Amino acid sequence: MRKSDRHQLVKMMIKEEKLGTQKEIQDRLEAQGIYVTQTTLSRDLREIGLTKVKKGGQTYYVLAHETEEIDLIEFLARHIQSVARAEFSLVFRTGLGEATVLANIVDGTPDSRILGTVAGANTLLVICRDQAAAGEIEGQISALM
């Protein structure tokens, strides 16, 4: 199966079901005879632009561009475990595998205080315009956590 076809199939699955883990998505793919490694699936989800939302006590994937207009600060406060600042940079700790998904959201949300992101497995580095912007964002997020 071509990668683009697999991406379309994953999009269809998450629109039809509230899938909350990569394992659930991987199991659904395997049920259709499509076998991918966890690394490939992780990359697919990042490329597709999936994010997790929490509604009604349930956490599940949605397409980032299909979520309601989000307040970036509130969204980050709900999805990160901790925040630390170093000069003009913010370091967010997330659940394993969630940093890249959050990076997609931050990069896709216009906020002139943020220049860009770098993500690992559970760490998201947000590079801010200056120290004042980083301090402002850190304060807003900390107040909501």
C-alpha positions as CSV (number, residue, x, y, z in Angstrom):
1,M,0.0,0.0,0.0
2,R,1.3,3.4,-0.9
3,K,2.0,5.9,1.9
4,S,-0.7,8.3,0.7
5,D,-3.3,5.6,0.6
6,R,-2.3,4.6,4.2
7,H,-2.6,8.2,5.3
8,Q,-6.1,8.4,3.8
9,L,-7.1,5.2,5.6
10,V,-5.9,6.5,8.9
11,K,-7.8,9.8,8.4
12,M,-10.9,7.8,7.7
13,M,-10.4,5.7,10.8
14,I,-10.0,8.5,13.2
15,K,-13.1,10.3,11.7
16,E,-15.2,7.2,12.2
17,E,-13.9,6.1,15.6
18,K,-12.5,7.7,18.7
19,L,-9.1,6.1,18.7
20,G,-6.9,7.2,21.6
21,T,-3.6,5.3,21.1
22,Q,-1.2,4.5,18.3
23,K,-1.7,0.8,19.2
24,E,-5.4,1.1,18.4
25,I,-4.7,2.6,15.0
26,Q,-2.1,0.0,14.3
27,D,-4.5,-2.8,15.3
28,R,-7.2,-1.4,12.9
29,L,-4.6,-1.2,10.1
30,E,-3.6,-4.8,10.8
31,A,-7.2,-5.9,10.7
32,Q,-7.2,-4.7,7.2
33,G,-4.0,-6.5,6.3
34,I,-1.8,-3.4,6.6
35,Y,1.3,-3.9,8.7
36,V,3.4,-1.0,9.8
37,T,6.0,-0.5,12.5
38,Q,5.4,1.8,15.4
39,T,8.1,4.1,14.0
40,T,6.4,4.3,10.6
41,L,3.0,4.9,12.3
42,S,4.4,7.6,14.5
43,R,5.8,9.4,11.4
44,D,2.5,8.9,9.6
45,L,0.5,10.5,12.4
46,R,2.9,13.4,12.5
47,E,2.7,13.9,8.7
48,I,-1.1,13.6,8.7
49,G,-1.2,16.3,11.5
50,L,-3.1,14.4,14.2
51,T,-3.5,15.8,17.6
52,K,-5.2,14.4,20.7
53,V,-8.1,16.1,22.3
54,K,-9.7,15.4,25.7
55,K,-13.5,15.6,25.8
56,G,-16.0,14.1,28.2
57,G,-13.3,12.2,30.0
58,Q,-12.1,10.5,26.8
59,T,-8.8,11.2,24.9
60,Y,-8.6,10.5,21.2
61,Y,-7.0,11.6,18.0
62,V,-8.4,14.2,15.6
63,L,-7.1,16.0,12.6
64,A,-5.5,19.2,13.8
65,H,-7.1,21.4,11.2
66,E,-10.5,20.0,12.0
67,T,-10.5,21.0,15.7
68,E,-12.4,24.0,16.8
69,E,-10.6,27.3,16.8
70,I,-8.3,26.7,19.7
71,D,-6.6,29.1,22.2
72,L,-3.0,27.9,21.9
73,I,-2.1,28.7,25.5
74,E,-5.1,26.8,26.9
75,F,-4.5,23.9,24.6
76,L,-0.8,23.6,25.6
77,A,-1.7,23.9,29.3
78,R,-4.1,20.9,28.9
79,H,-1.6,18.8,27.1
80,I,1.8,19.3,28.7
81,Q,3.2,18.0,31.9
82,S,5.6,20.8,32.7
83,V,7.1,24.0,31.4
84,A,10.6,25.5,31.9
85,R,12.2,28.6,30.4
86,A,15.8,29.3,29.3
87,E,16.2,32.8,28.1
88,F,13.9,33.0,25.0
89,S,13.1,29.3,24.8
90,L,10.5,27.2,26.5
91,V,10.8,23.5,27.1
92,F,7.6,21.5,27.5
93,R,7.5,17.9,28.8
94,T,4.7,15.8,27.3
95,G,3.6,12.3,27.2
96,L,5.7,9.9,25.1
97,G,5.1,10.5,21.4
98,E,3.0,13.6,21.9
99,A,5.7,16.3,21.5
100,T,5.7,16.2,17.7
101,V,1.9,16.3,17.5
102,L,1.9,19.4,19.7
103,A,4.7,20.9,17.6
104,N,2.4,20.6,14.6
105,I,-0.3,22.5,16.4
106,V,2.1,25.3,17.7
107,D,3.6,25.7,14.2
108,G,0.2,25.9,12.6
109,T,-1.2,28.4,15.0
110,P,-0.3,32.0,14.3
111,D,1.3,33.6,17.4
112,S,3.8,36.3,16.6
113,R,5.6,35.5,19.9
114,I,6.6,32.1,18.6
115,L,9.3,31.6,15.9
116,G,9.2,27.9,15.7
117,T,9.5,24.5,17.4
118,V,11.8,21.4,17.7
119,A,10.3,18.2,19.0
120,G,11.6,14.9,20.4
121,A,9.6,12.0,21.8
122,N,8.4,13.7,24.9
123,T,10.1,17.1,24.8
124,L,9.0,20.2,22.9
125,L,11.3,23.2,22.5
126,V,9.5,26.4,21.6
127,I,11.7,29.2,20.4
128,C,10.2,32.6,21.2
129,R,10.7,36.0,19.6
130,D,12.5,37.3,22.8
131,Q,12.8,36.8,26.5
132,A,9.7,38.9,27.2
133,A,7.5,36.7,24.9
134,A,8.9,33.5,26.5
135,G,8.2,34.8,30.0
136,E,4.7,35.9,29.0
137,I,3.8,32.5,27.5
138,E,5.4,30.6,30.4
139,G,3.4,32.7,32.9
140,Q,0.1,32.2,31.0
141,I,0.6,28.4,30.8
142,S,1.7,28.0,34.4
143,A,-1.4,29.9,35.6
144,L,-3.6,27.4,33.7
145,M,-1.8,24.2,34.7
